[in-house]
Amino acid sequence: MTDSKVKTVDQGGRQKKMPHHGKVTFQNSWLQKEDEDGNRIGNWCQKESESSAHCIICNKSFSISNSGFSQIRQHFKGERHKSEARYKMGKNVSYLSFTRKVSTPTSEEQSSSGSSSKQLKLQPAIADQATSAEILWMLKVSQSDYSLSSCDGLPQLFRKMFPCPASEEFSLCRTKASYIMSDGVGPLMLKMLVEDLCNSEAAFTLMYDETTTVQVKKQMDILVRYWSESEQRVTVRFLSALFFGHAKGVDVGNEIIKLVFDQDTCFPAERLFNLSSDGPNVNKTIWKFVDDKLKEKKMKGLIPMVPCNVHIIHNGFRQGLSVFSTWFTPRTKDFCRYQMTW
């Protein structure tokens, strides 16, 4: 007499009795697993009942009561599901997913356990996540003054440190980092600066200074000082860097005018009222050139320039040292000590 609670299986001609299990119930832990494309199953699969699941991608319900997770695996290996998943959940596609939000009951509810509810959340595309990570890293490179060569080998390192689909798409090297800064982050920062400058509705000053780089090239950095409405204080921001060979005052002034009246940046040139720099003799030529160009465009022009006398004193003092160096050096030290104790 055969027991109704066991079933007989033929294995190599031998009979083996195995217990008959009941129906399989849905397990929430399945939703945390990944399918063959690396997508979290919970992003497209929902629990419909204790014995069935629903695929959002295919808009189809199916039973899991016989084999459990194997039936979910069988579903996402189907050709229809793969085709729909590539279209709806590809690397360049954003999609909606459900997350479980746990809320703690209040004392008025008089409940001893928390309650949970499903929350719909927009998941950015994997390619967008990787692009965001690249931009964030470039901002860190700029803020901490890292070299661009430090970006070489980062993708392989991040894939080991953070194994996920976004890290697999992360791609960065010194050349790409340079393009991101010059053609991506740089123009965006300039746009944000001009918007903040326009919102302040106050006059501003351009500050410039020339230096020699390690490549023995003349570089002139231009900064802007203005009242920032967003920060509620006077702030100084980097605006641009210009490179010259041997430039005269007119050449520097012409570059400043080009920058101020650039149509792409929509700079509020009518509110430029002062220039600030060192080198009083060169300043006179640049100030006059910029002032004339502003007045030609029916603007108020710049305020009268007051040159920095410290440079004149410094140059005269340095010339005196070169003439009376033997006699003057020890007395200069005495004079400095006297000034420090005065």
Secondary structure, 3 states (H helix, E strand, C coil): CCCCCEEEEEECCEEEEEECCCCCCCCHHHHHCECCCCCEHHHCEEEEECCEEEECCCCEEEECCCCCHHHHHHHHCCHHHHHHHHHHCCCCCCEEEEEEEEECCCHHHCCCCCEEEEEEEEECCHHHHHHHHHHHHHHHHHHHCCCHHHHCCHHHHHHHHCCCHHHHHCCCCHHHHHHHHHHHHHHHHHHHHHHHHHHHCCCEEEEEEEEECCCCCEEEEEEEEEEECCCCEEEEEEEEEEEECCCCHHHHHHHHHHHHCCCCCCCCHHHEEEEECCCHHHHHHHHHHHHHHHHHCCCCCCCCCCCCHHHHHHHHHHHHHHHCHHHHHHHHHHHHHHHHHC
